[in-house]
Amino acid sequence: MSIKAVRRMASYLMKCGGTRVVMDSTHLEDIEKSITKDDVRILIRKGYVWASPKKGVPRTRGRMHADRLRAGRGRGAGKRKGTANARLNSKSVWMARVRSQRKLLKSLKLQGAVVEGYRDAYTKIKGGAIKDKSHLMIFLKEKGYLNEKALKPKQQESK
């Protein structure tokens, strides 16, 4: 049988492409004599036919690039393609901000630090009048809604 046919059968048996099939040049007569798949299996077992290893793609440059990006390189205006909203969704930012403010307000209410102005502060948060947690604390102090005696010591330090 021709070497082409042996290559085809060997690639099928070894589950690889035909270009990866390598044949021992010193045993070409034995290879040409093989007719069936069983003959090719015997050649593979004997080591006259084998598959060369996969090459793969080196990730070295990719890892180096990722390291540089983590360090803050290549993130300037010249590298940006999408809008600011596409890169960091403004809705997600808004939700994170509102949720953190509501969580703080709720914890203050449970501690007993905020009693009367809870609803007022909550609506201000919802309306976007309060921009962050520190601003919320300032708002509560100015309006006189904050009972500082009821605050936990950890809460007082984080101001």
C-alpha positions, -999 to 999 in steps of 0.1 A, spaced: 0 0 0 11 36 -6 27 56 22 -1 82 17 -27 56 27 -7 45 57 -4 82 68 -42 86 64 -50 55 85 -24 63 111 -38 99 115 -72 83 120 -60 58 145 -38 83 165 -65 110 163 -42 136 148 -37 154 115 -18 138 87 10 164 90 17 152 125 22 116 114 60 107 113 74 75 98 107 59 105 127 61 72 147 30 81 116 8 80 99 21 49 97 -14 34 76 -26 64 54 5 62 47 0 24 38 -37 30 10 -29 55 -25 -32 40 -50 -30 68 -56 -8 98 -45 -37 120 -11 -36 101 -9 1 108 -17 -5 145 12 -29 147 35 -3 131 24 22 157 30 -3 185 65 -11 171 73 26 170 78 28 132 50 53 130 42 80 156 26 114 160 48 144 165 39 165 196 15 194 192 32 228 188 8 251 207 10 289 210 34 304 235 16 326 261 47 344 272 40 377 254 4 376 264 12 372 300 38 400 299 11 422 282 -14 413 309 11 421 337 18 456 321 -20 463 319 -23 453 356 4 478 364 -16 505 346 3 507 313 -16 510 280 -48 523 296 -46 559 285 -71 578 262 -53 566 231 -61 530 239 -98 535 247 -123 524 220 -157 524 238 -175 552 256 -169 557 293 -203 540 298 -194 510 277 -162 505 297 -177 511 331 -215 510 330 -229 541 347 -260 521 358 -238 496 377 -219 524 393 -252 541 404 -265 508 418 -234 502 438 -234 537 452 -271 537 461 -269 502 476 -239 511 498 -257 542 511 -289 523 518 -269 496 536 -252 523 558 -286 540 565 -302 507 574 -274 498 598 -276 533 615 -314 528 619 -309 493 634 -283 508 659 -308 535 668 -286 563 655 -312 574 630 -348 575 641 -368 604 627 -350 614 595 -347 579 580 -374 584 553 -360 619 544 -325 605 539 -338 575 520 -356 597 495 -326 619 491 -304 589 483 -330 577 458 -331 611 442 -293 613 438 -290 643 462 -264 624 483 -233 614 464 -216 590 488 -215 576 523 -195 604 538 -219 629 523 -248 609 538 -232 612 573 -227 649 569 -263 653 558 -276 634 588 -254 655 612 -265 688 597 -302 680 598 -298 667 634 -310 632 625 -279 615 638 -278 603 675 -240 600 680 -244 583 714 -261 552 697 -232 548 672 -209 519 676 -172 528 681 -162 513 647 -188 535 630 -175 567 646 -139 559 634 -149 554 598 -161 590 594 
